[in-house]
């Protein structure tokens, strides 16, 4: 809610709003395409479906104390952030299926939680054990 503490930036908020809202187009296309991928490829890989409702939640617009534009922003953020999170989980499940090797150690890299289950970078012996089973 930092925007509420920066009322002097209102003109900037208004000016960048078209840019922010223009992202709905690629987010919608991503959502559509990832869902097709999810429904077809996960069956082929025998990976359990990711439950969409666990990641996309649109409910804050129901709060009576919000103004109309705030409700609209809440719908947008709930959908856009939810789709990106949902997509990230689907990509992670795909990565677990196809890869399972951690990235080379890097102090600045933020590793996703599913990488905890992966074998260490450069551990050829562990890789061979998995591949040869």
Secondary structure as the mmCIF struct_conf table of DSSP 4:
data_model
#
loop_
_struct_conf.conf_type_id
_struct_conf.id
_struct_conf.beg_label_comp_id
_struct_conf.beg_label_asym_id
_struct_conf.beg_label_seq_id
_struct_conf.end_label_comp_id
_struct_conf.end_label_asym_id
_struct_conf.end_label_seq_id
HELX_RH_3T_P HELX_RH_3T_P1 UNK A 2 UNK A 5
HELX_RH_3T_P HELX_RH_3T_P2 UNK A 7 UNK A 9
HELX_RH_AL_P HELX_RH_AL_P1 UNK A 10 UNK A 45
TURN_TY1_P TURN_TY1_P1 UNK A 46 UNK A 46
HELX_LH_PP_P HELX_LH_PP_P1 UNK A 47 UNK A 50
HELX_RH_3T_P HELX_RH_3T_P3 UNK A 52 UNK A 54
TURN_TY1_P TURN_TY1_P2 UNK A 55 UNK A 55
HELX_RH_3T_P HELX_RH_3T_P4 UNK A 60 UNK A 62
TURN_TY1_P TURN_TY1_P3 UNK A 64 UNK A 65
BEND BEND1 UNK A 66 UNK A 66
HELX_RH_AL_P HELX_RH_AL_P2 UNK A 68 UNK A 98
TURN_TY1_P TURN_TY1_P4 UNK A 99 UNK A 99
STRN STRN1 UNK A 101 UNK A 101
HELX_LH_PP_P HELX_LH_PP_P2 UNK A 102 UNK A 105
TURN_TY1_P TURN_TY1_P5 UNK A 107 UNK A 108
HELX_RH_3T_P HELX_RH_3T_P5 UNK A 113 UNK A 117
BEND BEND2 UNK A 118 UNK A 118
STRN STRN2 UNK A 119 UNK A 119
HELX_LH_PP_P HELX_LH_PP_P3 UNK A 120 UNK A 120
TURN_TY1_P TURN_TY1_P6 UNK A 121 UNK A 122
HELX_RH_AL_P HELX_RH_AL_P3 UNK A 124 UNK A 131
TURN_TY1_P TURN_TY1_P7 UNK A 132 UNK A 132
#
